[in-house]
Amino acid sequence: MDNSNRPDLRAYIGATGSGKGVSVREHLKATKPDRFIAWDPLNEYAGFGRTVRTIPEVCQALKGKRFAVSFDPGPDPDTHAKKFDLLCRAVFAAGNCTFMVEELNGVTRASWAPPSWRRITKQGRHQGLRVIAATQRPADCDKDFFSGLTYCRVFTLRFRQDKAVMADLFDVPYAEIAALTTAETDQATTINCLERDWRTGQSGKKTIVLKKKRGGAT
């Protein structure tokens, strides 16, 4: 095991359309991982690599020196838990890659997560794993993952329970989380978020303005 690697666990938390997807893509474009795999039930990261739909395809892809793979677990949520467990096992064995998990609340609960996922979040740095997770419902997600975060960015949330969890994580008043908004006009989308980096100790509010092009695109 390599003890020289620092942990790299990132979370992007927010309601649909709040800006978390924009921020994840911004991070991926900046870091340009040459070994990337995503758990992608909503097919949001197909643009970063080819889409595969079976675990054998994943295992074959992970053998490469370089790869960019988006794993689509299919439409049946009853199969997702087993597939996620197998994917986590494969990712840990492969090592040295960026692992993106979309909709973390779909495969973990507040007081439970697959052992293979916990192994990644607790020991993954020794395998050279960099982990990114996104969710709309942090109150329903693995709290052990949150306790080990090195970075988090939170956007507007809908439910009181979710806001309370983020206020506790950031150690800020509930009102500070509740005040986060994403506003859209004909000219731009303005995203207000709160971020914290536990490595550097830096935290604060951030505003992202996405100007719209003609035709409504940003």
C-alpha positions, 0 to 999 in steps of 0.5 A: 500500500502506498502511504504517500497519496493524500486523500482526495474525496470531493462532493457536489451537493444540490437540487436538480438544476442548481449547478452541481453538474456544471461544477463537476464538469468544470473540475474534470475539464481542469484536472483532465484525468487520464483514467476516469470512470463514472457510475452514471445512472442518468447518462450525464457523463457520456461526453467524457468517455464511452458508455458501457453497460456490463461489468465485464466491459468495465473490467476490460476497460480498466485494464488500459493505461488510459481510459474514460468510461461511463457505466450505465447500470440500466433502468431497473433500480433493483439491480443497482446495488449489486452492480454498484458493489461490483463496480466499486470492487473493480475500481479499487482493484484497478486503482490510480483513477478518478471515480465519479459517482452520480446520485450517491443517494441511490446506492447508499443510505445515511447509516449504510453503504456497500463495504466495497464503497466504504473501502474506496472512501477509507483506503482508496488513497492508497490505491491512488483513487480520487473520488467525486460524488454528487447527490440531490439528497445528502440526508439520504447518503452515506455519512461516513463518506461526508466525514472524510471529505477533503472538499465540498461544494453545496448549492440550493437544496429543496428539503429541510433535512438536506439543508440541516445536514449541510449546515452541520457539515459546513459548521454554519448556521442553517440560514446560510445554507437555506439562502443559497439560490440559483437564479435564471434570466434571459441573459444568464444563470447565476449560481450561488454556492458555498464551498469548503476545502478541508485541506487548506482550511479555506471556505466561503461563498462563490458566485458563478455566472453563466451567460446565455448565448443566442437561442438560450444555450449557456 
